[in-house]
Amino acid sequence: MLVVVSAALGAILAACGGGGGASDGARTPGAARTAVPTAIAASGGAGTGFLIVSKPEGLGEYDIAKKKSRTLIANPTPDTFLLDPAVSRDGAMLTYVVQPPPIVEGGKYDAGSDVWVANRDGSGARAVFTHIAPNQLARFPQFEDAAHILAIVQELTVTSGATKVDYKLERIDVATGQRSDVLTNVLAFGLSPDAKRAAFAQLAPQTGETLQAVELGGAPTTLVGLEQNLSPFNSPRYSPDGSKVAFSSADQTGAVAPRRPGYALASFAPMPAPPADGLPEDIWVVDAAGGTPTRVADIKEDLPALSWSGDGRHIYVIGSQALYDVDLTNGAVDRIGEGAFHAQIVWTP
């Protein structure tokens, strides 16, 4: 997805979905299957738990067993949107992004976003970080522990008429809102189960992106390099036992990988219908130590987001066309619910 910063620094153009690149036999579903992690979580077997999904009307809760949806936290106003839900490791808290309607104040256009927390049932919602500069965007918050949230904060600066975009992974204190830098040049990320390691997408010096991994505070290593012809990398997520990383990406074998320098993170309202444009994306899994990724779901979706089940046997995916259940034990990919355009998703007991 390419999200262009306009001259007004607020108009955002999202381009993704439709079309396709070539694929080789090793990347065809059925040719290779991802082994089910040997360490199984204590809870969260197949067909159990809930999915928290960002939808146009707010954060929704999908009961996997009952196949029923309900609104968990509604948008506070018609022009405000709730994005990027994540759940604390004990399942007691939610964090998410609040995207208020754009405003013009003091002659400056502002389409910034904020980080909020709430109890798992949606009660007690409050802001923990409110953007302090025009067009300062917070995206993809995740709990590091009960007292801290990691999130990507995008900062825009203009020097001599040139716009620079910085993407920083920052640590936010839940009690005070104080922020500190963790890592730079991070487009999307996911934390390991023990929250000591992160997998993240990073712009390559050449055209395209790589998927990196890092012990927080250490030096990054490459999980998936440019030679794999996959780009962009979205929604990287560790398996419950930490042995695998799943992500969505477009197979660009025989295609030219798009480049995202100078582009902004998406901070936009969900659209009623997706446009047909850009490269499609599938679901992939790679060893947490790196290697050759395996395509586990050939869905050709528009910027799909994913979350592992608690036992690591399933990957749940939300795309513009459907909500999917990817069964890693037999390779089945089932549509189990309605899709949502540019949504995010997280599994919880």
C-alpha positions in Angstrom: 0.0 0.0 0.0 1.3 3.4 -0.9 0.0 6.3 1.1 1.1 9.6 -0.3 1.5 12.8 1.7 -0.1 15.6 -0.2 1.0 19.2 -0.4 -1.5 19.9 2.4 0.1 17.1 4.4 -3.3 15.6 5.1 -4.8 14.2 2.0 -4.0 10.5 1.9 -4.2 8.2 -1.1 -4.3 4.4 -0.4 -3.5 2.0 -3.2 -3.7 -1.7 -2.7 -5.6 -4.9 -3.9 -6.3 -6.3 -7.4 -3.8 -7.6 -10.0 -1.2 -10.1 -9.3 2.4 -11.3 -9.7 3.8 -14.6 -10.8 4.5 -17.4 -8.3 6.7 -20.4 -8.4 5.8 -24.0 -7.3 7.4 -23.7 -3.9 5.0 -20.9 -3.1 1.8 -22.7 -4.1 -0.5 -23.7 -1.2 -0.2 -27.5 -0.7 3.4 -27.7 -2.0 4.7 -27.0 1.6 2.9 -26.7 4.8 3.9 -24.8 8.0 4.4 -27.2 10.9 2.1 -26.7 13.8 4.1 -25.2 16.7 5.0 -27.9 19.3 4.4 -25.6 22.3 0.6 -25.3 22.5 -1.0 -22.5 24.5 -3.0 -23.5 27.5 -6.2 -22.0 26.0 -7.5 -21.1 22.6 -8.1 -24.3 20.7 -9.7 -24.4 17.3 -13.0 -22.7 17.0 -12.8 -20.9 20.4 -12.2 -17.4 21.6 -13.0 -14.0 20.1 -11.7 -11.7 17.4 -11.6 -8.0 17.9 -11.9 -6.3 14.5 -11.8 -2.6 13.5 -14.9 -1.8 11.4 -16.5 1.4 10.1 -18.9 1.5 13.1 -16.2 0.9 15.7 -14.4 -2.0 17.3 -16.4 -5.2 16.8 -16.2 -8.5 18.6 -16.6 -11.8 16.7 -17.5 -14.9 18.6 -15.7 -17.7 16.7 -17.7 -20.6 18.2 -21.1 -18.9 17.7 -20.1 -17.1 14.5 -21.8 -14.0 15.7 -20.6 -10.3 15.8 -21.4 -7.4 18.0 -20.1 -3.9 18.4 -17.7 -3.7 21.4 -16.8 0.0 21.3 -18.7 2.3 19.0 -17.2 5.3 17.3 -17.8 8.2 19.6 -18.9 10.4 16.7 -19.9 9.6 13.1 -16.6 11.1 11.8 -14.3 9.4 14.4 -12.9 6.0 13.7 -11.3 3.3 15.9 -8.4 1.4 14.5 -5.6 -1.2 15.3 -7.0 -3.1 18.3 -4.6 -5.1 20.4 -5.0 -7.1 23.7 -2.8 -7.2 26.7 -1.1 -10.5 27.4 -3.4 -11.3 30.4 -6.5 -10.5 28.2 -7.7 -7.8 30.6 -7.1 -4.7 28.5 -7.5 -3.3 25.0 -5.4 -0.7 23.3 -6.4 0.9 20.0 -6.0 4.1 17.8 -8.6 6.8 17.8 -8.7 8.7 14.5 -10.7 12.0 15.0 -12.0 13.9 12.1 -9.5 16.1 10.3 -9.6 19.8 11.3 -8.0 23.1 10.2 -6.8 25.1 13.2 -4.7 28.2 13.0 -4.4 27.7 9.3 -2.9 24.2 9.7 -4.5 21.0 8.6 -4.4 18.2 11.2 -5.3 14.6 10.6 -3.4 13.1 13.5 -4.4 10.1 15.6 -4.2 9.1 19.3 -3.7 6.0 21.4 -6.3 4.8 23.8 -6.8 2.0 26.3 -10.0 0.3 27.7 -11.0 -2.7 29.7 -11.5 -5.9 27.7 -15.3 -5.4 27.8 -14.9 -1.9 26.3 -15.5 0.0 29.6 -13.2 2.6 31.1 -11.8 4.0 27.8 -9.3 6.7 28.1 -6.5 8.4 26.1 -2.9 7.5 26.9 -1.3 9.5 24.1 -2.9 12.5 22.3 -1.0 13.8 19.3 0.6 17.1 20.0 1.6 18.2 16.4 -0.5 18.5 13.3 -0.6 15.2 11.3 1.3 13.3 14.0 0.1 9.7 13.6 0.1 6.8 16.0 -0.5 3.4 14.6 -0.5 -0.3 15.6 -0.2 -0.1 19.4 0.7 -3.3 21.3 1.2 -3.9 25.0 4.8 -4.5 26.0 3.6 -5.1 29.5 0.8 -3.8 31.7 2.5 -0.4 32.1 3.8 0.2 28.6 2.6 0.3 25.0 4.7 0.2 21.9 3.4 2.0 18.9 4.7 3.5 15.6 4.6 7.3 15.7 4.9 9.1 12.4 6.4 12.6 12.5 6.3 15.0 9.5 8.8 17.8 9.2 9.2 20.4 6.5 12.6 21.9 5.8 13.1 24.3 2.9 9.9 23.2 1.4 10.8 19.5 1.5 8.7 17.1 3.6 10.5 14.4 5.6 8.6 11.5 7.2 10.1 9.7 10.2 8.7 6.4 11.4 9.6 5.6 15.0 8.7 2.7 17.2 8.1 4.4 20.6 7.4 3.2 24.1 4.4 4.9 25.8 3.9 4.9 29.5 0.3 4.0 30.1 0.0 6.1 33.3 1.8 9.2 32.2 1.8 9.2 28.4 5.5 9.8 28.4 7.2 8.6 25.2 10.7 7.2 24.5 12.3 6.0 21.2 12.9 2.3 20.7 13.6 1.9 17.0 13.6 4.0 13.8 12.4 3.2 10.3 9.6 0.9 11.3 6.5 0.6 9.0 4.7 -2.2 10.8 5.6 -4.5 13.7 4.6 -7.4 15.9 5.9 -8.4 19.4 7.0 -11.9 20.4 4.9 -13.6 23.1 7.4 -12.6 25.8 7.5 -9.0 24.4 11.3 -9.1 24.2 11.6 -9.4 20.4 9.9 -7.6 17.5 9.5 -8.4 13.9 9.1 -5.3 11.7 8.9 -4.1 8.2 11.6 -1.7 7.0 12.3 0.2 3.8 15.4 -1.2 2.1 18.2 1.1 0.8 17.2 -0.3 -2.6 13.7 -0.6 -4.0 11.3 -2.5 -1.7 11.1 -3.7 1.9 12.6 -6.3 4.2 11.2 -8.1 7.2 13.5 -7.7 10.2 13.7 -9.0 13.7 15.3 -7.5 16.7 15.8 -8.1 20.4 14.5 -4.8 21.8 17.6 -2.7 22.4 19.7 -4.9 20.2 20.8 -5.0 16.5 18.2 -6.1 13.8 18.7 -9.2 11.7 16.9 -10.0 8.4 14.1 -12.5 8.4 13.0 -12.1 4.8 15.3 -10.2 2.4 14.8 -8.6 -1.0 15.8 -11.8 -2.8 12.4 -13.4 -1.7 10.5 -10.9 -4.0 7.9 -10.1 -1.3 6.8 -6.6 -0.6 5.3 -4.8 1.2 5.2 -6.6 4.6 2.1 -6.0 6.7 0.8 -7.3 10.0 3.8 -9.4 11.1 2.8 -11.6 14.0 4.7 -14.1 16.1 3.1 -17.5 16.7 2.1 -18.2 20.4 5.3 -20.2 21.0 7.5 -17.6 19.2 8.8 -20.1 16.6 7.2 -18.6 13.6 6.2 -15.2 12.1 3.2 -14.8 9.9 2.6 -11.8 7.7 0.7 -10.6 4.7 2.6 -9.6 1.5 2.4 -9.6 -2.3 4.5 -12.0 -4.3 6.3 -9.8 -6.7 8.2 -12.4 -8.6 8.6 -10.9 -12.1 7.2 -7.6 -10.9 8.8 -4.4 -9.7 8.5 -3.9 -6.0 7.0 -0.5 -5.0 9.1 1.9 -2.9 7.7 3.8 0.0 10.3 6.5 0.8 8.6 9.8 1.8 5.3 8.1 2.3 3.1 8.3 5.4 1.5 5.6 7.4 -2.2 5.2 6.6 -4.4 7.2 8.9 -7.8 7.1 7.1 -11.4 6.2 7.7 -12.6 2.8 6.6 -14.1 3.1 3.1 -17.5 1.7 2.2 -16.1 -0.3 -0.8 -12.5 -1.0 -1.8 -11.1 0.2 -5.1 -9.6 -2.3 -7.5 -5.9 -1.3 -7.7 -2.4 -2.3 -6.7 -0.9 -5.7 -6.0 -2.9 -8.4 -4.1 -1.6 -10.0 -0.9 -1.5 -13.5 0.5 -0.6 -14.9 4.0 2.9 -16.2 4.6 4.8 -17.9 7.5 8.5 -17.9 8.1 10.7 -19.3 10.8 11.4 -16.8 13.6 15.1 -17.2 12.8 14.6 -16.4 9.1 14.6 -18.4 5.9 12.3 -19.0 3.0 8.6 -18.1 3.7 5.8 -20.5 2.9 2.5 -19.2 1.5 -0.3 -20.7 3.7 -3.2 -18.8 2.2 -3.6 -17.7 -1.4 -6.4 -15.1 -0.9 -5.2 -12.2 -3.1 -6.7 -9.7 -0.6 -6.5 -5.9 -0.2 -4.1 -5.3 2.7 -5.2 -8.2 4.9 -4.4 -8.2 8.6 -4.0 -11.4 10.7 -3.8 -12.9 14.2 -2.9 -16.4 15.4 -5.3 -18.5 17.4 -4.2 -19.3 21.0 -3.0 -22.8 20.1 -1.1 -21.7 17.0 -3.0 -24.1 14.8 -5.0 -21.4 13.0 -4.4 -17.9 11.6 -7.4 -15.6 11.4 -7.4 -13.0 8.6 -9.5 -10.0 7.8 -9.6 -8.6 4.3 -11.9 -6.4 2.3 -13.8 -9.5 1.0 -14.1 -11.8 4.0 -13.0 -12.9 7.4 -10.9 -16.1 6.9 -9.9 -19.1 9.0 -6.6 -20.5 7.8 -6.2 -24.0 9.3 -2.5 -24.8 9.4 -3.1 -28.5 10.2 -4.7 -29.3 6.8 -4.3 -26.2 4.7 -8.0 -25.3 4.5 -8.9 -21.7 4.1 -12.5 -21.0 5.0 -14.6 -17.8 4.9 -16.2 -17.5 8.3 -17.5 -13.9 8.2 -17.8 -10.6 6.5 -14.7 -8.6 5.5 -13.8 -5.0 6.3 -11.8 -2.6 4.2 -8.3 -1.9 5.7 -9.3 -3.5 9.0 -7.1 -4.8 11.8 -7.7 -7.9 13.9 -6.6 -9.6 17.1 -7.5 -12.9 18.7 -8.3 -13.1 22.4 -9.7 -15.8 24.7 
